[in-house]
Amino acid sequence: MNISVIALGKMGLPVAAIWAAKGHQVTGCDINPHLVALTNQGISHITHEPGLAERLPELVRAGRLRATTDTATGVADADLIIVLVPLDVDPVDHRPDFHGMDAAFSAIATGMKPGALVVLETTVPVGTTRGRFLPVLEAGGRRVGVDFYMAFSPERLQSSRIERDLHTYPRVVGGIEPHSGEMAATFYGENFDVPVFNLASAEAAEFCKLAESVYRDVNIALANELALYAGAHGIDFQQIIPAANSQPQSHLHKPGLGVGGHCIPVYPYFMLHDAEGAALTAQARATNDGMQRAGVDRIEESLGGLQDARVLLCGVTYRPGVKEVSHSPMLDMARELRTRGAVVGGHDPLLTTEEIAALGMIPAAPDGSWPADAAVIHTNDPYYRTFDPRAIPGLRVVLDGGAALDPALVADAGATYLGIGRPAVPARTTQEATR
């Protein structure tokens, strides 16, 4: 089968390689000439997907995968067109920015052949597939279900485990009309050997993905709220989670300094702009976005002020093992710290000093050392589980956002331990620590 994958980003390139490895002829289309050139050289710009860097050159040499900046030409022979153009929200009013997707569908409409199946996999607001993009493809008199076919099937993937997820999680599809849904369900079922939920419509499939994302956001917000309550009463919420979850109907999530990545901080807004009375969803967003401010409040209180204080953020990417800073809570925390007069440093084992500096932070040394009054451990990345407070000259406070550290070790090193939902442990003097 000839397949075109539109957009070669963190999802598109691995998906294109997986389809090609299954024996299909794949053309990747992207407006970024640099990504296209790298792909045609067999070089992956993504470092955290297992096996992708090794597989890509073999697929390119075998002629199974090629890339182009000309989307209209790239889809001309495609039986299946998969659209994975990312959809983000405006940072101010959180409304979706369709600029890239609009351009992609215009190019698809120009080049697609009769009988092609177009599947939108990017998560979108309910009604987008039918209301926004179907009219583009039907321009010129073409009819869905007759001249071409169209469905929505959300990607249910996480960075660093895309291939595993594709072969593990059931597929959700929804056609613009019944035959489109049946075609999409058949393609995915035959290629990934997973159950397929062929829902009644594209709108149902769109909403399914939003429901998954809102569920996670609301439950993380609940964990954060419970953690703040526990901390105020001197209770270690990390001990509460496994105890509470031993009851089969309890599924408490882990708290933290917010929610990062392209999915959970973004997709609930797709519903909020189209729903009345979605107060719980709105409050969850506010709670999770407020965790960075709550963390800064604790540091400020512990230090007695933040003016000219030096604060080192450890773990700038949004989650461990994934080189991505999209909507990372640490970016908002850095802004909040600077607003209160602090000097902000940054460290992440996945980022270079140049990449840290480009985010507006002073780069720490490669080993994480940097003279600081306070340090924030964002995630429980293995790199920070051996974090030694003594390596940070002048360190007085550690905020452990990922429950990665032993509070007693931090206190013994002469720094006050602060955690999310964990009792504070005051710094101990050298004499106290050796008793």
C-alpha positions in Angstrom: 0.0 0.0 0.0 1.1 3.6 -0.7 0.9 5.7 2.5 1.6 9.4 3.0 2.2 10.7 6.5 1.7 14.4 6.8 4.2 16.0 9.3 7.5 14.4 10.4 7.6 15.6 14.0 7.8 13.6 17.2 4.8 11.5 16.2 4.9 11.6 12.4 8.4 10.3 11.8 8.1 7.3 14.1 4.7 6.4 12.6 6.0 6.8 9.1 8.9 4.5 9.9 6.6 1.9 11.5 4.3 1.8 8.5 7.4 1.4 6.2 8.8 -1.4 8.3 5.6 -3.2 7.8 6.3 -3.3 4.0 4.3 -0.3 2.9 5.6 2.4 0.6 5.7 5.6 2.7 6.1 9.2 1.8 6.6 11.7 4.6 5.5 15.2 3.9 6.7 18.2 6.0 7.1 22.0 5.4 10.5 22.0 7.2 13.2 21.4 4.6 15.7 20.5 7.3 13.6 17.6 8.6 12.9 16.4 5.1 16.6 16.5 4.2 17.6 14.6 7.4 14.9 12.0 6.7 16.1 11.4 3.2 19.6 10.9 4.5 18.3 8.3 7.0 19.0 10.5 10.0 16.4 10.8 12.8 16.0 14.1 14.5 14.3 12.3 17.3 16.6 10.7 19.9 14.2 9.1 22.4 12.3 6.6 20.3 13.9 3.1 20.7 15.2 1.7 17.5 14.2 4.6 15.3 17.7 5.9 14.6 18.8 2.3 13.6 15.7 1.5 11.5 15.5 4.8 9.5 18.6 4.5 7.4 17.7 0.9 6.4 14.2 2.0 5.3 15.5 4.9 3.3 18.2 2.7 1.6 15.5 0.1 0.8 13.3 2.7 -0.8 10.5 2.1 1.6 10.5 5.6 3.0 11.2 9.0 1.5 10.3 12.6 2.4 9.3 15.7 0.6 8.3 19.3 1.2 5.7 19.1 -1.6 2.6 17.7 0.1 0.4 17.8 -2.9 2.9 15.7 -4.9 3.6 13.5 -1.9 0.0 12.4 -1.6 -0.6 11.9 -5.3 -0.2 8.1 -5.2 -1.3 7.5 -1.7 -4.0 5.0 -0.9 -3.9 6.1 2.8 -3.1 9.6 3.9 -2.4 10.0 7.7 -2.4 13.6 9.0 -0.3 14.2 12.1 0.2 18.0 11.9 0.4 19.2 15.6 -2.4 21.4 16.9 -1.4 23.7 19.8 -3.3 26.5 21.5 -2.6 30.2 21.8 -0.7 31.0 25.0 -3.0 33.8 25.9 -6.6 32.7 25.3 -5.8 29.0 24.8 -7.7 28.7 21.5 -6.5 26.2 18.9 -4.2 27.5 16.1 -5.3 25.8 12.9 -2.8 27.5 10.6 -0.6 24.5 9.9 -3.5 22.0 9.6 -5.4 24.3 7.2 -2.4 24.5 4.9 -1.9 20.7 5.1 -5.5 19.9 4.1 -5.4 22.4 1.3 -2.3 20.7 -0.1 -3.9 17.3 0.3 -7.0 18.4 -1.5 -4.9 19.6 -4.4 -3.0 16.3 -4.8 -5.0 13.3 -3.5 -6.2 10.7 -6.0 -9.7 9.3 -6.3 -10.5 6.6 -3.8 -7.9 7.7 -1.2 -8.7 7.3 2.5 -7.7 10.4 4.6 -7.3 9.8 8.3 -6.8 12.6 10.7 -4.9 11.4 13.8 -4.1 14.7 15.4 -6.3 15.4 18.4 -8.8 18.1 17.6 -12.0 19.7 19.0 -15.2 17.8 18.4 -16.6 18.5 15.0 -13.3 19.6 13.4 -12.9 16.7 10.9 -16.4 17.1 9.5 -16.9 20.8 10.0 -13.5 22.2 9.1 -11.6 19.8 6.9 -14.2 17.8 5.0 -15.4 20.9 3.1 -11.8 21.5 2.0 -11.5 18.0 0.6 -14.9 18.2 -1.0 -14.1 21.4 -2.9 -14.5 21.0 -6.6 -17.5 18.6 -6.4 -15.8 15.6 -4.8 -18.0 13.6 -2.5 -16.9 11.7 0.6 -17.9 8.0 0.5 -17.9 8.2 -3.3 -14.7 10.0 -4.6 -12.7 9.7 -1.4 -13.0 8.5 2.2 -12.4 10.2 5.5 -12.1 9.2 9.1 -10.7 10.3 12.4 -8.5 8.0 14.5 -6.7 9.6 17.4 -3.1 8.7 18.2 -3.0 7.2 21.6 0.8 7.3 22.0 3.4 8.6 24.3 6.9 9.8 23.3 9.6 7.2 23.8 7.2 4.3 23.4 5.3 4.9 20.2 5.9 1.5 18.6 5.0 -0.3 21.8 1.8 1.7 22.2 0.7 1.2 18.6 0.9 -2.6 19.1 -0.7 -2.5 22.6 -3.6 -0.1 22.8 -6.9 -0.7 21.0 -7.5 1.6 18.1 -10.4 4.1 18.0 -11.9 5.2 14.7 -14.9 7.1 13.5 -15.8 7.6 9.9 -17.4 10.6 8.2 -19.7 8.0 6.8 -19.9 4.2 7.5 -17.7 2.9 4.7 -14.9 5.3 5.7 -15.0 4.0 9.2 -14.9 0.4 8.1 -11.9 1.1 5.8 -10.0 2.7 8.6 -10.9 0.0 11.1 -9.7 -2.7 8.6 -6.4 -1.0 7.9 -5.5 -0.5 11.6 -6.7 -3.9 12.7 -4.7 -5.8 10.0 -1.5 -3.9 10.6 -1.4 -3.7 14.4 -3.3 -6.8 15.6 -5.2 -4.8 18.2 -8.9 -4.5 18.9 -10.6 -1.6 17.0 -13.5 0.4 18.3 -15.3 1.6 15.2 -17.5 4.3 16.7 -20.6 5.8 15.2 -19.0 8.9 13.8 -15.9 11.0 13.5 -17.3 13.2 16.3 -17.5 10.3 18.6 -13.9 9.3 18.0 -12.8 13.0 18.5 -14.6 13.2 21.8 -13.2 9.8 22.9 -9.7 11.3 22.8 -10.7 14.5 24.6 -12.4 12.4 27.3 -9.2 10.4 27.9 -7.1 13.6 28.2 -9.6 15.4 30.5 -9.8 12.3 32.7 -6.1 12.4 33.2 -5.9 16.1 33.8 -8.8 16.1 36.4 -7.3 13.1 38.3 -3.8 14.7 38.4 -5.4 17.9 39.7 -7.2 15.9 42.4 -3.9 14.3 43.4 -2.3 17.8 43.5 -5.1 19.1 45.6 -4.9 16.2 48.0 -1.2 16.5 48.2 -1.4 20.2 49.2 -3.9 19.3 51.9 -1.7 16.5 53.2 1.3 18.7 53.3 -0.6 21.3 55.3 -1.3 18.7 57.9 2.1 17.2 58.0 1.1 14.0 56.2 3.3 12.3 53.6 1.0 11.9 50.6 3.5 9.5 48.9 2.7 7.0 51.7 -1.1 7.6 51.2 -1.2 6.7 47.5 -0.3 3.0 47.6 -2.4 2.6 50.8 -5.5 4.2 49.3 -5.0 2.5 45.9 -5.1 -0.9 47.6 -8.9 -0.4 47.5 -9.8 -1.4 43.9 -12.0 1.6 43.3 -9.3 4.1 44.2 -6.9 5.2 41.5 -5.0 8.2 43.0 -2.4 9.7 40.6 0.9 11.1 41.7 1.2 14.8 42.4 3.8 17.1 41.0 4.7 20.6 39.9 2.2 20.7 37.1 1.5 18.9 33.8 3.7 19.2 30.7 3.9 17.9 27.2 1.7 18.6 24.2 -1.3 16.6 25.2 -2.8 17.1 28.7 -2.1 20.9 29.1 -3.6 21.5 25.7 -6.5 19.2 24.8 -8.9 20.1 27.7 -9.1 23.6 26.2 -10.5 22.1 23.0 -13.6 21.2 25.1 -13.6 24.2 27.3 -14.1 26.5 24.3 -17.1 24.5 23.2 -18.8 23.5 26.5 -21.0 25.3 29.0 -20.8 24.2 32.6 -17.5 22.3 32.3 -16.5 23.7 35.7 -14.6 20.6 36.8 -12.4 20.6 33.7 -11.7 24.3 34.0 -10.8 24.0 37.7 -8.5 21.1 36.9 -6.6 23.2 34.4 -6.3 26.0 37.0 -5.1 23.6 39.7 -2.4 22.0 37.6 -1.2 25.3 36.2 -1.1 26.7 39.7 1.3 24.1 41.1 4.3 26.0 39.8 3.2 29.1 41.8 2.5 27.0 44.8 6.1 25.6 44.6 7.5 29.1 44.2 5.5 30.2 47.3 7.1 27.5 49.4 10.6 28.4 48.2 10.0 32.1 48.9 8.7 31.4 52.4 11.6 29.1 53.2 14.3 31.5 52.0 12.6 34.5 53.4 12.3 36.2 50.0 13.3 35.7 46.4 14.9 39.0 45.5 18.3 38.2 44.0 18.0 34.6 45.2 19.6 32.0 42.9 17.3 29.1 42.1 18.4 26.1 40.1 15.8 24.1 38.1 16.8 20.5 37.7 14.9 18.6 35.0 13.7 21.2 32.5 12.1 18.8 30.0 8.5 17.9 30.8 9.2 14.3 31.7 12.2 12.1 32.2 13.8 10.5 29.2 12.1 12.6 26.6 14.0 15.6 25.1 11.0 17.9 24.8 10.2 21.1 26.6 6.7 21.7 25.2 4.5 23.1 28.0 7.0 22.0 30.6 6.0 23.3 34.0 9.6 24.5 34.5 9.1 27.2 31.9 6.3 28.7 33.9 8.1 28.2 37.1 11.1 30.1 35.7 8.9 33.0 34.7 7.3 33.1 38.1 10.7 33.1 39.8 12.0 35.9 37.7 8.9 37.9 38.3 9.6 37.7 42.0 13.2 38.8 41.5 15.1 35.5 41.5 18.0 34.5 39.2 17.2 31.3 37.5 19.6 28.5 36.5 18.7 25.4 34.6 20.0 21.8 34.2 18.8 18.8 32.3 20.8 15.7 31.3 19.0 15.7 27.9 19.7 19.4 27.1 22.9 21.2 26.1 24.0 24.3 27.8 23.1 26.2 24.6 19.5 24.8 24.8 19.2 25.7 28.4 20.3 29.2 27.7 17.8 29.5 24.8 15.1 28.9 27.4 16.2 32.0 29.3 18.0 30.2 32.1 21.6 30.3 33.2 23.1 26.9 32.3 24.5 24.9 35.2 27.7 22.9 34.7 27.1 19.5 33.0 27.2 17.8 36.4 24.5 20.1 37.6 26.6 22.2 39.9 25.8 25.9 40.1 25.9 28.2 43.2 22.3 28.4 44.3 20.2 29.2 47.3 17.5 26.7 46.2 17.2 23.8 43.8 14.0 22.4 42.3 14.0 18.7 41.3 11.2 18.6 38.7 11.0 14.8 37.9 12.2 11.6 39.4 14.6 11.1 36.5 17.2 8.5 37.4 19.9 11.2 37.0 18.5 13.1 40.0 17.9 10.2 42.3 21.6 10.4 43.2 21.4 14.2 43.5 23.9 15.4 46.1 22.9 18.7 47.7 26.5 19.2 48.7 27.5 19.7 45.1 25.5 23.0 45.0 27.5 25.7 46.8 25.4 27.7 49.2 22.3 25.5 48.9 19.7 26.1 51.6 16.4 24.7 50.2 15.5 21.8 47.9 12.0 21.5 46.5 11.5 17.9 45.4 8.7 17.9 42.8 9.0 14.3 41.7 9.5 12.6 45.1 12.9 11.6 43.9 14.9 12.2 47.0 15.3 11.0 50.5 14.3 13.9 52.7 16.7 12.9 55.5 19.7 12.9 53.1 18.8 16.5 52.0 18.4 17.6 55.6 21.7 15.9 56.6 23.4 17.8 53.8 22.4 21.1 55.4 19.4 22.0 53.2 15.7 22.2 54.1 13.7 19.6 52.3 10.3 20.6 50.7 8.1 18.2 48.9 4.8 18.2 47.1 2.5 16.6 49.7 5.3 15.8 52.0 6.2 17.3 55.4 9.1 19.8 55.3 12.3 18.5 56.9 14.5 21.3 58.3 18.2 21.4 57.5 20.3 19.7 60.1 23.7 21.0 61.3 26.7 18.9 60.8 26.6 17.9 64.5 22.9 16.9 64.3 23.5 14.9 61.1 26.2 12.8 62.7 24.5 11.9 65.9 
